[in-house]
Amino acid sequence: MKTVVLTLDEYLSWRSSEEDLCLRLTSGDTAAITISENGHDAQAIHLNIGSEIEIPAGQWFTIETLGIQTKITFNKDKFKETIAPHEWRPTPRSSALN
């Protein structure tokens, strides 16, 4: 299983995995995970120790600690993921004016 330690300086930027993932907050402070199914809509969720969340393949996500340090464990050791460009984030759909 892959383990990541998030700190004030280290976070997981926007990324998408080619496989379904399950992650668990194993220790430390509360974390915020934001998931975007389609690159437009996004939902933020707080994770506490013991919280688990599934991220389907192809969905974008980012995770950051809300404290000093958070340890996150993934259900897989190796998986291929696409890292979004630094300034990328979900963008709202443009509204159609009639």
C-alpha positions in Angstrom: 0.0 0.0 0.0 1.2 3.5 -0.9 1.5 5.9 2.1 1.7 9.7 1.7 2.4 12.2 4.5 0.8 15.5 4.0 2.2 18.6 5.7 1.8 22.4 5.4 4.3 22.3 2.5 3.4 18.9 1.0 0.0 18.1 -0.5 -1.4 16.1 -3.4 -2.2 18.4 -6.3 -5.0 17.7 -8.8 -4.5 14.2 -10.2 -6.5 11.4 -11.7 -5.8 7.6 -11.5 -6.4 5.1 -14.2 -7.6 2.6 -11.5 -10.3 2.8 -8.8 -8.6 3.8 -5.6 -9.5 3.6 -1.9 -7.7 5.8 0.5 -7.8 6.0 4.3 -6.6 8.7 6.7 -4.5 6.6 9.1 -3.1 9.2 11.5 -2.7 12.9 12.1 -4.9 15.9 11.5 -8.1 16.2 9.5 -7.6 16.5 5.8 -9.7 17.9 3.0 -10.2 15.9 -0.2 -11.8 17.6 -3.2 -13.1 15.3 -6.0 -14.3 16.3 -9.5 -16.0 13.7 -11.5 -16.1 15.7 -14.7 -13.6 18.6 -14.5 -16.5 21.0 -13.8 -18.3 20.1 -10.6 -16.4 19.4 -7.5 -17.1 18.3 -3.9 -14.9 18.8 -0.9 -15.1 16.3 2.0 -13.3 16.3 5.4 -11.5 13.1 6.4 -10.8 12.3 10.0 -8.7 9.4 11.4 -10.2 6.1 10.1 -12.1 7.8 7.3 -12.1 5.9 4.0 -13.1 7.2 0.6 -13.3 5.5 -2.8 -12.2 7.5 -5.9 -13.3 5.9 -9.2 -10.9 5.7 -12.1 -10.8 8.9 -14.1 -12.0 11.3 -11.4 -9.8 14.2 -10.5 -8.9 14.7 -6.8 -6.6 16.8 -4.6 -5.9 16.3 -0.8 -4.4 18.6 1.8 -4.0 18.6 5.5 -6.0 21.0 7.6 -3.5 20.8 10.4 0.2 20.2 10.7 0.5 16.6 9.4 -1.7 13.9 8.0 -0.9 10.3 6.9 -2.9 8.9 4.0 -2.7 5.3 2.9 -3.9 4.1 -0.6 -5.2 0.5 -1.1 -2.6 0.0 -3.9 1.2 0.3 -3.9 1.6 1.3 -7.5 -0.9 2.9 -9.8 -0.6 5.2 -12.9 -1.9 8.7 -12.4 -2.1 11.8 -14.4 -0.9 15.0 -12.6 -2.8 18.1 -13.8 -0.8 21.2 -14.8 0.0 23.4 -11.7 -2.7 26.0 -12.4 -5.5 23.5 -13.4 -8.6 23.3 -11.3 -12.2 22.3 -12.1 -13.9 25.2 -14.1 -17.6 25.8 -14.0 -19.5 25.3 -17.2 -20.2 28.5 -19.1 -23.8 29.6 -18.9 -25.8 29.8 -22.1 -27.5 33.1 -22.5 -30.6 33.0 -24.7 
